[in-house]
C-alpha cells in the first residue's frame, strides 16, 4: 500500500462494508478521529492499563464537572466534565497523531521518529523495575522507518506490584504527552504479560529494547532481534 507524501493510508476497521457509499466516508479524517475519540484505543488495552485509565478519567471528569457547576446546572456540568476529560485524555494520553497520519496533508520525517525512539529507549533502560519493552510494527520488523506516514509501535510489559503498576501508567502518560507535543505518532501500550504480544503477526520480528529476565527470548525465540541505536 502506498504511503508516499500526498497519498493517504487506508485505515483498517474491524467492520469493512462492501458498499463504497459507506467505505469511502470511513476513510475520512473526521470519521477516523471520531471513532478514536470515542474508543481511545481501549480495545487494545489489557486490564492493568484499563484499571488506571478509566478511574483516572472519571476522577478528572468529576473535578471538571465540579468546576463547571459554578455556572452550569448539574446535568450539563457533568456532561461537560465527561466530554472535556475524554477530550483531554484523547489529546495528552491518546493517539492523536496516529490518527492524523491518515490525512492527505500529513507527513513526518522518519528521522524525527527515530530520534524519539532512541530517547525513549534510553529512558526505559534507566528504569530498573521495567523488565520488558519492544518495538513492533514496521520499525520492529524491518529495523528502519522509511515512510513519512509511519508510526512508532512501542509495547511495555507491567512488572508485578502496585507501585510498579502506578509507575508504568504514569510513564505511559508522560511518553504519550511528550509525543503529542513533538508531533510524533506514537502507538503505545503496556501489557499485563508478554503473552499479549501473540495477538500480532507471529512472522514479524520483535525489536527488543528490554528483556531483563529473558522471557521474550524464551517465548519468541525465532522473532526477537536486539535494538541498537
N, C-alpha and C positions, 0 to 999 in steps of 0.2 A: 504494500500500500504506500502510495507516495506521501512523503512528508516534507517536501520542499516548501520554502517560503512562498506564501500565497495560495498554497493548496491545502485546505483544511483536512485534518484527520477525520476518520469516521469513528464516532463514539458507539461502542457496543453496549447494548442494553440486554437484560435477561429476556425481555419481550421484544420480538422482532416482527412487526407487522409486515404482511406481504404487500399491502396497498401502498403505493408511493404517496398517496394523499396523507397517510399517517407517518410513513417512514421519513419523508423529507422534513417535516416540521420538527421531528425528534432530533434531527442533527443541527438544529439552530442553537446558537449560543444561549438564547433566552430559555429554551427548554432544558438544556443541559444544566444551566445554573439553577433553575427552579427545582429540578429533581435533586440535585446535590445539596441545595439549601435545605430541602425537606429532610433528606436522609443523612447527609453529612458523613457518608462513609461508614455508618454504624453497622451495615450488613457485613462489613469485613472485620469488625472488631470482635475480639474474644471477651470473655466475661470480666477479666480483671480491668481491662480498659473501660468497658461499659460501666463497671461499678464505680468508676471515678467520673466519667464523662457525664452521665445522666444526673447524679446528685449535684455535681458542681454547677451544671447549667440551671438546675432547678433553684439552687440557692441564689445564683446570680439573678434569675428571673424574679424571685421574691424580693430581693433587695431593690431591683429597678422598679418593681411594682409599688413597693412602699414609697419610693421617692416620687413616682408619678401620682401617687394617691393624694398629694398635696393639691393637685389641680384637676384630677380626673375622678369620676365615680369608680367604685371598687371593681366592677366587672371590666371596664375599659382599662383601668390601671393594671389589672392582672394580665389582660390580653396584650397590652403594650409591653409589659415586662417580659412576657414569654417570647414575643416576636423580637424584641431588642436583644435579649440574651441569646436566642438562637442565631441571630444575625452576627452578633459579636463572636460567638463560638465558631460559626462558619468562616469568619474573616481571619481571626487570630489563631484558631485551633482547628482549622479545616484544610481544605484543598482547593482554594480559590483559583490559583494559577494552574493547577492540574486540569481544571475545567476550562479556563480561558484559553488554554493552548489549542483547543479545538476550533477556535475562531480563525477566520481567514487572515486577520491582521497580525496574529501572534508570531513572534519569533524570539528566541533567546539563545545567545551564543553558547554552544556546548562547553566552552572554556569556563563560563560562569558557573555552570552546574558542577563541573569538575572541581573548581575551587571550593565550592560549598561542600561537596562530598569529602574532600581532603580535610577541611577544617572540622567537619562533623566527626569523621573517623578518628582524628587526633583527639577530639574531645571525649568520645566514647571510650577510648583506650585509657583515659586517665581515671575512669570510674571503676574501682575495684569490685563493687557489688554487681556490676553488669557483667554477665557471663557470655552472652551470645549476641551478635549483631551481624547482619548480612545485607548485601545489596543484591537485589534480584532485577528482573526486567532486562532491558537492552544492555545497560551498563554491567549488570551482573553476568549476563550470558555471553556477551561479546567482548567485554572488558574495555569498551570505549563508547563514548557518546558521540554520535555522528550527526544527529538531526537537530535542527533548530526548534523542533516540536517535541523533543524528548522530555521525559520527566525523570526524577530520581525515585526509585522504589527501594526504600530503606525499611528493614524489619529488625526489631529488637525482640528479646525474649525476657519476660519478667523473672527476676530472681525470686527465691522464696522470702517470705517475711513481709510484715505490714509496712515497715519503714522503707524497704526496697520498693514495694508497690507504689507508695506515695512518691518516692524519689523519681521513679521511672515515668510516672504520669506527669509530674512537673517537668521532667526533661522533654517529654513529647510536646508539651505546651510551649516550652521555650524554643525548641527547634522549629516547630511549625510557625510560631510568631516571627522568628528570625527569617524563615524562608518567605513568609508573606512580605516582610519589609524589603527583602532583597530581590523580589520578583522571581523566586525560584519555585518551579512546580515540584513540590515535594510530596510524594505519596508515602506516608509514614504511619506505621502501626507497631504496637508491641503485642506479642502473642503470649498466651499462657504457658505454652511449651513449644519446643522445636518441632513437634509433630504437626503443628499447624501449617508448616511450610509444605506439607504434602498436598495441599489443595491446589498448588500451582503445577504447571507442566513439569513433569519429572525428567524431561530431556534437557531442560535448561540448567545452566550452571548456577551455583550459589557463590557469589564473591564474598568470602568470609572476612569480616573486619575483626570480629572477636569470636573465639571458640575456646575459652579458658579451660573448660573441662573435657573438651574433645567430643562432646555429644553430637555436634553437627557432622564431624568426620565419621562417627560411628553410624549415624542414621543415613547419611547421604554420601557414602564413600566414593561413588562414581561422579558426583556432581560438584563437590567443593573445589574451590580454587582460592588461593590466598590473595588478599587485597594488598597491592603495593602502590605507593604514591607514584 
